[in-house]
């Protein structure tokens, strides 16, 4: 059986069907129970797995159908973490700018894990994936999100007079969740990370300074956090990191190549591969890939989920050839640059567009590497 990441891979979220949008409205009004909502979502997950299977993928996710937001539903379950409103931000798209305030958190007490965070989602996905002959992948949000949007000022000084204890407890929470995911059968885990790419944008680096943090020091602090969170993972669990510059309703937040963080990120974080956003000039060149250490895989996110236009297969091959001048071809793979619906409304394309893009990734990978 092939070991992930696969030559044709998928990131996570898929466009949610109308049935989920309708069910969530009914849940908000009290017309259905939480269990009834879950059951409707679960039926839609089966369709999402079938969609990925039909595209020719060897891997699938649950489309994040049990979530309303790519990180909110996970992080709000951590003991000691409290939602603290939104972080006003400017998202950009081809038409201009939109205002959006992504959720932010405060740490109001000692961090703990008194309940499962994503294990139930994976446990529901696994049998559906196995029946389809696919590897089930579970995506979880990065632990850095608990810190990055508020910095030290958003962490209760009584609970954590020393910041090192905060990071230690946060890593422990993730270790506990990863251990339970493994026990549930998860062998392919993805950590979704936005903050290292945000540190590649000069304006966002300025925002980091405004909250009292040092953008030059954070990459190494975060690398230690990741490695502490992953230190006990079993050897037969593949862990990859997905890097994202923002993905909300076909809009983005950050721009800038990976250069400011690449040496630490690609060289020191102990994962098996990186899903790298490379669907637009905003991502910079492939030059930072020279820091990719060991036998780590660079999964090139060359197919955009932000618009419907289908990429040219020959152009994708040329980009892969360009990257192969820096990283050996056998340590490269292909994927979308992000999910299709990081937030619940989703990006500005259709399910048919989504299918075509996933099928294109599979076809291209088969022609480049001889297998998807």
Backbone torsions as a table, in degrees:
resi	resn	phi	psi	omega
1	UNK	NA	135.7	-178.7
2	UNK	-64.3	145.7	178.9
3	UNK	-98.8	129.7	178.9
4	UNK	-70.3	164.9	-1.2
5	UNK	-68.6	148.1	-177.9
6	UNK	-84.0	157.8	180.0
7	UNK	-62.3	-32.4	169.3
8	UNK	-115.6	113.8	-174.2
9	UNK	-128.6	173.0	-177.4
10	UNK	-130.6	152.0	-174.8
11	UNK	-89.5	-52.9	-177.3
12	UNK	175.9	-87.6	-170.0
13	UNK	-71.8	147.7	175.1
14	UNK	-124.5	159.5	178.7
15	UNK	-59.6	127.4	-178.1
16	UNK	-78.7	136.3	-180.0
17	UNK	-72.0	165.4	-179.3
18	UNK	-58.4	-31.9	-178.6
19	UNK	-60.6	-36.2	179.2
20	UNK	-72.6	-43.3	178.7
21	UNK	-60.0	-43.3	179.8
22	UNK	-65.5	-42.2	-179.3
23	UNK	-65.4	-37.1	178.9
24	UNK	-67.7	-37.0	175.5
25	UNK	-63.4	-40.6	178.9
26	UNK	-66.0	-37.3	178.6
27	UNK	-66.1	-42.3	179.1
28	UNK	-61.8	-32.8	180.0
29	UNK	-85.4	-7.1	-179.4
30	UNK	86.1	8.5	-176.9
31	UNK	-74.0	-25.8	177.3
32	UNK	-132.1	161.9	-179.4
33	UNK	-86.6	169.6	176.3
34	UNK	-62.1	-38.1	179.1
35	UNK	-66.1	-39.4	178.1
36	UNK	-64.7	-39.3	175.7
37	UNK	-61.6	-46.8	179.9
38	UNK	-57.4	-43.8	-177.7
39	UNK	-63.4	-39.4	177.8
40	UNK	-65.7	-45.3	177.7
41	UNK	-60.0	-40.8	-178.4
42	UNK	-62.5	-39.9	177.2
43	UNK	-63.5	-36.6	178.6
44	UNK	-71.1	-31.9	176.3
45	UNK	-60.7	-39.8	178.0
46	UNK	-58.8	-40.1	177.4
47	UNK	-67.0	-37.8	179.3
48	UNK	-64.4	-40.2	177.3
49	UNK	-64.5	-41.9	178.5
50	UNK	-62.4	-37.7	177.7
51	UNK	-62.0	-44.5	-179.4
52	UNK	-68.3	-37.5	176.7
53	UNK	-63.7	-43.6	-179.1
54	UNK	-64.3	-29.3	178.3
55	UNK	-72.4	-14.6	179.5
56	UNK	98.8	6.6	179.5
57	UNK	-70.5	153.0	173.5
58	UNK	-98.4	-1.8	-174.2
59	UNK	-132.6	153.5	176.0
60	UNK	-148.0	157.2	168.0
61	UNK	-118.2	177.5	176.2
62	UNK	-88.5	11.4	-179.3
63	UNK	72.3	2.6	-173.9
64	UNK	60.7	33.4	-176.1
65	UNK	-69.1	-20.0	178.4
66	UNK	-89.2	4.6	-179.8
67	UNK	-114.7	152.4	171.8
68	UNK	-97.8	-13.4	-176.6
69	UNK	-156.3	147.0	-169.9
70	UNK	-63.2	-25.0	179.1
71	UNK	-124.3	-21.0	-170.9
72	UNK	-61.2	-48.8	-173.9
73	UNK	-64.1	-25.8	179.5
74	UNK	-83.0	-54.0	-171.4
75	UNK	-70.3	-29.6	-178.3
76	UNK	-71.0	-11.5	177.7
77	UNK	-84.3	-11.8	-178.9
78	UNK	-73.9	128.6	177.3
79	UNK	-59.4	136.4	177.7
80	UNK	90.6	-5.9	179.3
81	UNK	-104.6	129.3	-178.6
82	UNK	-127.8	138.2	176.2
83	UNK	-66.3	131.3	-175.8
84	UNK	-123.3	44.2	179.0
85	UNK	78.4	-159.7	-177.9
86	UNK	-109.3	163.1	177.6
87	UNK	-107.9	100.1	-176.3
88	UNK	-53.6	126.5	-175.2
89	UNK	-141.6	156.6	173.8
90	UNK	-104.2	115.0	174.1
91	UNK	-96.6	144.2	-175.3
92	UNK	-114.5	146.6	172.4
93	UNK	-146.6	-176.8	-174.7
94	UNK	-66.2	-20.0	-179.6
95	UNK	-92.6	-12.5	-178.7
96	UNK	145.1	-127.3	-177.3
97	UNK	-128.5	152.5	170.7
98	UNK	-132.0	150.1	177.3
99	UNK	-91.4	130.7	178.1
100	UNK	-150.0	138.9	-179.3
101	UNK	-116.5	90.2	178.5
102	UNK	-60.2	148.1	179.8
103	UNK	-58.7	144.7	172.5
104	UNK	-129.8	161.6	-174.1
105	UNK	-124.9	159.1	167.1
106	UNK	-123.3	149.3	174.7
107	UNK	-97.2	112.6	-172.3
108	UNK	-107.3	-1.6	179.0
109	UNK	-168.5	-175.5	-179.7
110	UNK	-63.6	137.1	-179.1
111	UNK	-77.0	141.5	178.2
112	UNK	-159.0	173.5	-178.9
113	UNK	-133.2	87.7	-179.7
114	UNK	-91.5	-4.5	176.9
115	UNK	-146.1	162.5	-178.7
116	UNK	-74.0	145.5	-173.4
117	UNK	-100.0	-49.6	178.7
118	UNK	-131.7	0.7	-174.7
119	UNK	-62.0	-40.0	-179.6
120	UNK	-63.0	-39.0	178.2
121	UNK	-60.7	-46.5	-178.4
122	UNK	-66.6	-43.2	-178.3
123	UNK	-59.7	-32.2	177.2
124	UNK	-76.2	-34.3	-178.6
125	UNK	-73.7	-39.2	-169.4
126	UNK	-52.9	-51.8	-178.0
127	UNK	-64.9	-32.2	178.0
128	UNK	-66.6	-43.4	178.2
129	UNK	-63.8	-42.8	-178.3
130	UNK	-64.3	-38.6	177.7
131	UNK	-63.5	-30.1	179.2
132	UNK	-87.1	-3.4	-179.4
133	UNK	74.7	26.1	-177.0
134	UNK	-113.4	154.8	172.1
135	UNK	-82.2	126.5	179.2
136	UNK	-83.4	126.5	177.0
137	UNK	-109.5	136.1	175.6
138	UNK	-110.7	126.1	175.5
139	UNK	-101.2	135.6	175.8
140	UNK	-131.2	150.2	-179.4
141	UNK	-74.2	154.0	-179.2
142	UNK	-66.1	142.7	174.6
143	UNK	-66.1	-19.8	-178.0
144	UNK	-62.8	-21.9	-177.6
145	UNK	-63.8	-29.8	179.5
146	UNK	-64.9	-26.7	-177.5
147	UNK	-101.6	-43.6	-161.9
148	UNK	-61.3	-39.1	-170.7
149	UNK	-80.2	-14.6	177.7
150	UNK	-127.1	-18.9	-179.2
151	UNK	67.8	-162.2	-177.5
152	UNK	-59.5	-32.6	-176.8
153	UNK	-65.6	-20.8	-179.0
154	UNK	-94.8	9.0	-179.2
155	UNK	-114.4	120.6	-175.2
156	UNK	-54.3	123.9	-174.9
157	UNK	-70.5	-28.3	179.0
158	UNK	-72.9	-40.3	178.7
159	UNK	-70.6	-36.9	-176.1
160	UNK	-136.1	77.4	176.2
161	UNK	-63.3	-25.9	177.0
162	UNK	-115.6	123.9	-175.3
163	UNK	-63.0	-28.6	-179.8
164	UNK	-60.6	-34.1	179.0
165	UNK	-68.5	-35.4	175.8
166	UNK	-60.2	-50.7	-179.5
167	UNK	-62.2	-38.3	-180.0
168	UNK	-64.0	-43.0	179.6
169	UNK	-69.0	-38.3	178.8
170	UNK	-63.0	-43.9	177.4
171	UNK	-62.5	-38.8	179.6
172	UNK	-63.7	-42.7	177.0
173	UNK	-55.8	-45.2	180.0
174	UNK	-67.7	-38.9	177.4
175	UNK	-60.6	-41.2	179.6
176	UNK	-64.0	-43.0	179.3
177	UNK	-65.9	-43.0	179.8
178	UNK	-63.5	-38.8	177.7
179	UNK	-62.6	-40.8	179.2
180	UNK	-72.2	-34.7	174.8
181	UNK	-62.1	-42.9	178.3
182	UNK	-61.9	-43.7	179.4
183	UNK	-62.1	-28.8	178.1
184	UNK	-82.2	-1.2	176.3
185	UNK	105.8	3.3	-178.5
186	UNK	-72.3	124.6	176.9
187	UNK	-121.1	1.6	-179.8
188	UNK	-140.6	110.4	-175.0
189	UNK	-121.0	139.8	176.9
190	UNK	-124.0	131.7	175.9
191	UNK	-103.7	120.7	-178.0
192	UNK	-91.1	116.7	-171.5
193	UNK	-125.1	121.1	176.6
194	UNK	-104.1	-26.0	-165.0
195	UNK	-76.0	-31.3	173.6
196	UNK	-65.2	-45.0	173.6
197	UNK	-62.1	-34.2	177.8
198	UNK	-63.1	-30.6	179.2
199	UNK	-73.8	0.1	175.0
200	UNK	-93.7	-5.7	-178.1
201	UNK	-101.7	119.6	-177.1
202	UNK	-54.3	-39.8	-178.1
203	UNK	-68.5	-36.5	178.8
204	UNK	-74.8	-29.5	172.8
205	UNK	-63.2	-36.9	176.4
206	UNK	-63.8	-38.7	177.7
207	UNK	-62.5	-36.7	178.2
208	UNK	-62.8	-41.6	178.4
209	UNK	-64.1	-34.9	-177.9
210	UNK	-66.2	-26.1	177.9
211	UNK	-95.9	12.2	172.5
212	UNK	87.8	14.8	179.6
213	UNK	-107.6	160.7	-178.9
214	UNK	-106.0	111.1	-177.5
215	UNK	-64.8	-19.4	177.7
216	UNK	-79.7	-25.2	-178.2
217	UNK	-93.1	-26.7	-174.1
218	UNK	-59.8	-39.9	-179.4
219	UNK	-55.0	-42.6	-179.5
220	UNK	-73.2	-36.2	175.8
221	UNK	-60.9	-44.8	-178.8
222	UNK	-69.4	-36.7	177.7
223	UNK	-59.7	-42.2	177.7
224	UNK	-64.2	-40.0	178.2
225	UNK	-60.2	-48.3	179.0
226	UNK	-59.4	-48.2	-176.7
227	UNK	-65.2	-35.3	175.7
228	UNK	-66.7	-38.9	-179.9
229	UNK	-66.3	-29.8	-174.2
230	UNK	-101.6	0.5	-166.9
231	UNK	-64.3	-26.3	-177.9
232	UNK	-101.1	6.5	-175.9
233	UNK	-66.3	140.0	180.0
234	UNK	-63.7	153.8	-175.7
235	UNK	-66.6	-23.7	-179.2
236	UNK	-93.9	17.0	172.4
237	UNK	-105.8	117.1	176.0
238	UNK	-82.3	130.6	177.4
239	UNK	-124.5	127.6	176.1
240	UNK	-123.3	160.8	177.6
241	UNK	-117.9	131.7	176.7
242	UNK	-103.1	126.6	-179.4
243	UNK	-103.1	130.5	-173.1
244	UNK	-138.0	141.0	177.7
245	UNK	-100.6	19.5	-179.0
246	UNK	106.2	135.4	-174.9
247	UNK	-152.8	86.7	-177.8
248	UNK	-135.7	112.6	177.1
249	UNK	49.2	51.5	178.1
250	UNK	66.1	18.7	-179.6
251	UNK	-118.9	162.7	-175.5
252	UNK	-136.3	165.7	-177.8
253	UNK	-109.1	-53.9	-168.0
254	UNK	-105.0	157.2	171.4
255	UNK	-140.9	160.8	-179.1
256	UNK	123.9	140.9	178.6
257	UNK	-65.2	168.7	-176.4
258	UNK	-76.6	-0.9	-171.5
259	UNK	-49.9	-44.9	-175.7
260	UNK	-64.8	-21.5	-175.6
261	UNK	-120.2	-5.9	-167.9
262	UNK	-61.7	-42.5	-174.4
263	UNK	-61.6	-45.3	178.8
264	UNK	-73.8	-47.4	-174.9
265	UNK	-62.0	-55.8	-175.0
266	UNK	-78.4	-23.7	-176.3
267	UNK	-94.4	-32.3	-169.5
268	UNK	-112.2	-22.4	-179.7
269	UNK	-77.6	126.6	-168.7
270	UNK	-90.4	69.6	173.8
271	UNK	-117.7	174.0	-177.8
272	UNK	-90.2	-18.8	-179.2
273	UNK	-170.3	165.7	180.0
274	UNK	-127.3	127.1	171.6
275	UNK	-88.9	111.1	-169.3
276	UNK	-111.2	126.3	179.2
277	UNK	-71.5	115.8	-178.5
278	UNK	-139.4	37.0	-175.1
279	UNK	-93.3	-2.7	-178.9
280	UNK	-151.6	163.7	177.8
281	UNK	-59.6	-18.3	178.6
282	UNK	-58.9	-23.4	-175.5
283	UNK	-83.4	-6.5	-179.5
284	UNK	77.0	-163.2	-174.5
285	UNK	-91.9	176.1	175.2
286	UNK	-81.6	-3.1	-175.1
287	UNK	-53.6	-38.6	180.0
288	UNK	-62.0	-16.0	179.3
289	UNK	-62.6	-14.1	179.0
290	UNK	-63.8	-16.9	179.7
291	UNK	-88.2	-2.6	-177.8
292	UNK	-65.7	112.0	-170.6
293	UNK	-94.2	163.6	175.8
294	UNK	59.5	-136.9	178.3
295	UNK	-109.8	25.3	178.7
296	UNK	-60.7	149.0	-178.0
297	UNK	-104.6	138.0	172.6
298	UNK	-101.2	112.2	177.1
299	UNK	-92.8	112.8	-172.7
300	UNK	-83.5	115.8	178.0
301	UNK	-85.5	76.4	-174.1
302	UNK	-92.8	-15.5	-178.0
303	UNK	-101.7	117.3	-174.1
304	UNK	-79.0	143.6	172.6
305	UNK	-100.1	3.1	-173.8
306	UNK	-88.2	-16.5	178.9
307	UNK	-147.7	160.3	-170.7
308	UNK	-77.6	-26.4	-175.4
309	UNK	-53.9	129.0	-178.0
310	UNK	-83.6	134.3	-179.2
311	UNK	-67.8	155.9	176.3
312	UNK	-84.4	127.2	-175.7
313	UNK	-60.7	-42.2	-179.8
314	UNK	-64.1	-36.8	177.7
315	UNK	-65.2	-39.1	177.1
316	UNK	-61.9	-42.5	179.4
317	UNK	-62.4	-39.5	179.0
318	UNK	-64.8	-38.6	177.9
319	UNK	-65.1	-40.7	178.1
320	UNK	-63.2	-42.4	177.5
321	UNK	-60.6	-38.2	178.4
322	UNK	-63.5	-45.2	178.9
323	UNK	-65.5	-31.6	-178.2
324	UNK	-70.3	-10.0	173.4
325	UNK	-75.4	-15.8	-178.1
326	UNK	-109.9	-41.5	179.6
327	UNK	-121.4	133.5	179.4
328	UNK	-52.8	143.2	-175.1
329	UNK	-55.6	-35.3	-177.4
330	UNK	-72.7	-8.2	174.8
331	UNK	-107.1	22.2	175.1
332	UNK	-118.7	156.5	175.3
333	UNK	-151.8	179.9	-173.6
334	UNK	-132.9	141.9	178.4
335	UNK	-157.0	173.8	165.6
336	UNK	-65.9	161.5	-179.6
337	UNK	-74.2	-23.2	-179.2
338	UNK	-161.2	-170.8	172.0
339	UNK	-76.3	170.8	179.7
340	UNK	-90.5	-11.6	-176.4
341	UNK	-155.4	69.2	179.7
342	UNK	-62.0	-34.5	171.5
343	UNK	-112.5	161.9	-159.6
344	UNK	-63.5	-32.8	-179.1
345	UNK	-67.3	-37.6	177.8
346	UNK	92.6	173.2	-178.2
347	UNK	-84.6	170.0	-171.6
348	UNK	-85.3	67.6	171.7
349	UNK	-151.6	176.9	-176.5
350	UNK	-106.5	170.5	175.9
351	UNK	-62.2	-36.6	177.1
352	UNK	-63.8	-38.9	175.5
353	UNK	-61.3	-43.8	179.1
354	UNK	-58.3	-46.7	179.3
355	UNK	-59.9	-45.3	-177.8
356	UNK	-62.8	-39.4	-178.5
357	UNK	-68.6	-42.0	178.2
358	UNK	-65.5	-40.1	178.2
359	UNK	-65.3	-37.6	177.9
360	UNK	-62.4	-41.2	178.1
361	UNK	-60.4	-45.1	179.5
362	UNK	-63.2	-46.5	-178.8
363	UNK	-62.3	-44.4	-178.9
364	UNK	-64.6	-45.2	-179.2
365	UNK	-61.6	-41.6	-179.6
366	UNK	-61.9	-36.6	-179.7
367	UNK	-77.3	-30.4	-178.8
368	UNK	-82.2	-46.2	-172.3
369	UNK	-108.5	-6.1	-178.0
370	UNK	83.3	-1.0	178.1
371	UNK	-159.8	153.0	173.8
372	UNK	-100.9	NA	NA
